[in-house]
Amino acid sequence: MRNAQPETLILDRVPTPVGEVLLVTDAQGAVRALDFADHEARMTRLLARHAPGSALVEGRAPEAVRRAVEAWFGGDLTSLDGLTVKTGGTAFQRTVWAALRAIPAGQTRSYGQLAAAIGSPTAVRAAGLANGQNPVAVIVPCHRVIGANGALTGYAGGLERKRWLLRHEGVAVA
């Protein structure tokens, strides 16, 4: 595949109650990245890592994907469940991200619970680092991971946005 063309990814911009999201999809409609517009540089860095050599062009995501994102922010907390997500990452990271998708809307887990869920109860720090490298925010719900004491901890989109996302899902947070 020496002369293979670089993969073209579509960048759509979707308004939400907590700021515009950047929705990146591939030719098959798989979500490759989702982040908030004020974190575009971070998303671009993660995409370079997960889809090296890809070309990012402005466009419109497939309607079903776009509608699912809009519906989630509109209150349909199951609308993202069926979306296909395609990321790079290590086998460990992909395992953590799959475990994140298994956390139901309206529930949270501690980093220790996340590590235990993947069968690596002593890998709390590694699970936290993988959580932070997630390129597909909200769909792979890294915002559902909180501190063991129930405190909101780091979130790439900012703690106020994390608080909004959790409240949107019905989680009582301070």
For each residue, the residues with C-beta under 8 A, 3 or more apart:
1: 4
2:
3:
4: 1
5:
6: 53 54 55
7: 26 27 51 53 54 55
8: 26 27 54 55 57
9: 24 25 26 32 33 47 51 54 55 56 57
10: 24 25 26 57 58 59 60 61
11: 22 23 24 56 57 58 59
12: 22 23 24 25 58 59 60 61 66
13: 20 21 22 23 37
14: 20 21 23 61 66 69 70
15: 20
16: 19 20 21 69 70 73
17: 73 164
18: 36 73 161 164 165
19: 16 36 37 38 161
20: 13 14 15 16 36 37
21: 13 14 16 34 35 36 37 69 137 138
22: 11 12 13 33 34 35 36 37 40 43
23: 11 12 13 14 31 33 34 61 65 66 69
24: 9 10 11 12 31 32 33 34 43 47 56
25: 9 10 12 29 30 31 32 61 62 65
26: 7 8 9 10 29 30 32 86
27: 7 8
28: 84 86
29: 25 26 61 62 64 65 84
30: 25 26 84 85 86
31: 23 24 25 34 65 83 84 85 86 136 139
32: 9 24 25 26 47 50 51 85 86 87 135 136
33: 9 22 23 24 43 46 47 50 135 136
34: 21 22 23 24 31 69 135 136 137 138 139
35: 21 22 39 40 42 43 46 135 137 156 157
36: 18 19 20 21 22 39 137 157 161
37: 13 19 20 21 22 40
38: 19
39: 35 36 42 43 156 157
40: 22 35 37 43 44
41: 44 45
42: 35 39 45 46 156
43: 22 24 33 35 39 40 46 47 135
44: 40 41 47 48 56
45: 41 42 48 49
46: 33 35 42 43 49 50 133 135
47: 9 24 32 33 43 44 50 51 54 56 135
48: 44 45 51 52
49: 45 46 52 88
50: 32 33 46 47 87 88 89 135
51: 7 9 32 47 48 54 88
52: 48 49 88
53: 6 7
54: 6 7 8 9 47 51
55: 6 7 8 9
56: 9 11 24 44 47
57: 8 9 10 11
58: 10 11 12
59: 10 11 12
60: 10 12 63 66
61: 10 12 14 23 25 29 65 66 69
62: 25 29 65 66
63: 60 66 67
64: 29 67 68
65: 23 25 29 31 61 62 68 69 83
66: 12 14 23 60 61 62 63 69 70
67: 63 64 70 71 79
68: 64 65 71 72 79 80 82 83
69: 14 16 21 23 34 61 65 66 72 73 79 80 138 139
70: 14 16 66 67 73 74
71: 67 68 74 75 76 79
72: 68 69 75 76 77 79 80 138
73: 16 17 18 69 70 168
74: 70 71
75: 71 72 168
76: 71 72 79
77: 72 105 106 168 169
78: 81 105
79: 67 68 69 71 72 76
80: 68 69 72 83 138 139
81: 78
82: 68
83: 31 65 68 80 139
84: 28 29 30 31
85: 30 31 32 97 101 136 139 140
86: 26 28 30 31 32
87: 32 50 93 94 97 135 136 140
88: 49 50 51 52
89: 50 93 94 97 130 133 135
90: 93 94 130
91: 94 95
92: 95 96 123 126 130
93: 87 89 90 96 97 130 133 134
94: 87 89 90 91 97 98
95: 91 92 98 99 118
96: 92 93 99 100 114 118 127 130 131
97: 85 87 89 93 94 100 101 130 134 136 140
98: 94 95 101 102
99: 95 96 102 103 114 117 118
100: 96 97 103 114 131 134 140 141 142 144 145
101: 85 97 98 139 140 141
102: 98 99 117
103: 99 100 107 108 109 141 144 145
104: 107
105: 77 78 141 169 170
106: 77 169 170 171
107: 103 104 144 171
108: 103 144 145 146 166 171
109: 103 113 114 117 144 145 146
110: 113 114 145 146 147 148
111: 114 115 124 125 127 128 131 145 147 148 153
112: 115 116 121 124 148
113: 109 110 116 117
114: 96 99 100 109 110 111 117 118 124 127 128 131 145
115: 111 112 118 120 121 122 123 124 126 127
116: 112 113 119 120 121
117: 99 102 109 113 114
118: 95 96 99 114 115 123 127
119: 116
120: 115 116 123 126 127
121: 112 115 116 124
122: 115
123: 92 115 118 120 126 127
124: 111 112 114 115 121 127 128
125: 111 128 129
126: 92 115 120 123 129 130
127: 96 111 114 115 118 120 123 124 130 131
128: 111 114 124 125 131 132 145
129: 125 126 132 133
130: 89 90 92 93 96 97 126 127 133 134
131: 96 100 111 114 127 128 134 142 145
132: 128 129 142 154 156
133: 46 89 93 129 130
134: 93 97 100 130 131 137 140 142
135: 32 33 34 35 43 46 47 50 87 89
136: 31 32 33 34 85 87 97 139 140
137: 21 34 35 36 134 140 142 143 156 157
138: 21 34 69 72 80 141 143 165
139: 31 34 69 80 83 85 101 136
140: 85 87 97 100 101 134 136 137
141: 100 101 103 105 138 144 165
142: 100 131 132 134 137 145 155 156
143: 137 138 155 157 161 162 165 166
144: 100 103 107 108 109 141 166 169
145: 100 103 108 109 110 111 114 128 131 142 153
146: 108 109 110 150 151 152 153
147: 110 111 150 151 152 153
148: 110 111 112
149:
150: 146 147
151: 146 147
152: 146 147 155 159 162 163 166 173 174
153: 111 145 146 147
154: 132 159
155: 142 143 152 158 159 161 162
156: 35 39 42 132 137 142
157: 35 36 39 137 143 161 162 165
158: 155 161 162
159: 152 154 155 162 163
160: 163 164
161: 18 19 36 143 155 157 158 164 165
162: 143 152 155 157 158 159 165 166
163: 152 159 160 166 167 173
164: 17 18 160 161 167 168
165: 18 138 141 143 157 161 162 168 169
166: 108 143 144 152 162 163 169 171 173
167: 163 164 170 171 172 173
168: 73 75 77 164 165
169: 77 105 106 144 165 166
170: 105 106 167
171: 106 107 108 166 167
172: 167
173: 152 163 166 167
174: 152
